Amino acid sequence: MIMPWEKVKLCSVGDIKKKERIQELLACSGIWYQLKTTLPSRPHPADSAGIGTMAGVGNMRKTEQKNTYIFYVKKEDEEQARNLIKEA
């Protein structure tokens, strides 16, 4: 098991194709990685510019939320991993 202080954040991406490409590059190079997926929290309707109207609420329903994929690698592999993903 890798301890939190032994890994660093490599990058975060919102595009699933880019995520898959980075996974492929890291796996083919034998670099250990950890992937964390997050979904941004939905904004509260009162935070909308359309307070008092249904326009703000309706627009929020149409907003597509995308996952964010965060890659972590071992500190010792960081430089090699960064060089690999420049191509992705």
C-alpha positions as CSV (number, residue, x, y, z in Angstrom):
1,M,0.0,0.0,0.0
2,I,1.3,3.4,-0.9
3,M,1.1,6.0,1.9
4,P,-0.3,9.5,1.1
5,W,3.1,11.1,1.6
6,E,4.6,8.8,-1.0
7,K,2.4,10.0,-3.9
8,V,1.9,13.2,-5.8
9,K,-0.9,14.6,-7.9
10,L,0.0,14.2,-11.5
11,C,-2.9,15.8,-13.2
12,S,-6.6,16.1,-13.4
13,V,-8.7,15.8,-16.6
14,G,-12.4,16.1,-17.4
15,D,-12.3,14.3,-20.8
16,I,-12.8,10.5,-20.6
17,K,-10.8,9.9,-23.8
18,K,-7.8,11.8,-22.3
19,K,-8.2,9.8,-19.1
20,E,-8.1,6.5,-21.0
21,R,-5.0,7.7,-22.9
22,I,-3.2,8.6,-19.7
23,Q,-4.1,5.3,-18.1
24,E,-2.8,3.5,-21.2
25,L,0.5,5.4,-21.2
26,L,1.1,4.9,-17.5
27,A,0.2,1.2,-17.6
28,C,2.4,0.5,-20.6
29,S,5.3,2.2,-18.9
30,G,4.8,0.2,-15.7
31,I,4.2,3.3,-13.6
32,W,2.0,2.8,-10.6
33,Y,-0.9,5.2,-10.5
34,Q,-4.1,5.8,-8.5
35,L,-7.2,7.3,-10.1
36,K,-9.8,9.3,-8.1
37,T,-13.0,10.2,-9.8
38,T,-15.1,13.2,-8.5
39,L,-18.4,14.6,-9.6
40,P,-18.7,18.4,-9.0
41,S,-21.5,19.2,-6.5
42,R,-24.6,20.7,-8.0
43,P,-24.9,24.4,-7.4
44,H,-27.8,25.5,-5.1
45,P,-30.7,27.1,-7.1
46,A,-30.5,30.3,-4.9
47,D,-26.9,30.8,-6.2
48,S,-28.3,31.3,-9.8
49,A,-28.5,34.7,-11.3
50,G,-32.2,34.0,-12.0
51,I,-33.3,34.2,-8.3
52,G,-37.1,34.7,-8.2
53,T,-37.5,33.2,-11.7
54,M,-37.7,29.7,-13.1
55,A,-35.1,30.6,-15.7
56,G,-32.2,29.9,-13.3
57,V,-33.6,26.6,-12.1
58,G,-34.4,25.5,-15.7
59,N,-30.9,26.3,-16.9
60,M,-29.3,24.3,-14.1
61,R,-31.2,21.2,-15.2
62,K,-29.8,21.5,-18.7
63,T,-26.2,21.9,-17.4
64,E,-24.3,18.7,-17.9
65,Q,-21.9,17.8,-15.1
66,K,-18.8,15.9,-16.0
67,N,-16.6,13.8,-13.8
68,T,-13.1,15.0,-13.0
69,Y,-10.4,12.3,-13.0
70,I,-7.4,12.9,-10.8
71,F,-4.2,10.9,-11.3
72,Y,-1.7,10.2,-8.5
73,V,1.7,8.6,-9.0
74,K,4.7,7.7,-6.7
75,K,7.0,10.7,-6.1
76,E,9.9,8.8,-7.6
77,D,8.0,8.3,-10.9
78,E,6.6,11.9,-11.2
79,E,9.1,13.2,-13.7
80,Q,8.8,10.2,-16.0
81,A,5.0,10.3,-15.8
82,R,4.9,14.0,-16.5
83,N,7.0,13.5,-19.6
84,L,4.7,10.7,-20.8
85,I,1.5,12.7,-20.4
86,K,2.8,15.7,-22.3
87,E,2.1,13.6,-25.4
88,A,-1.4,12.7,-24.3
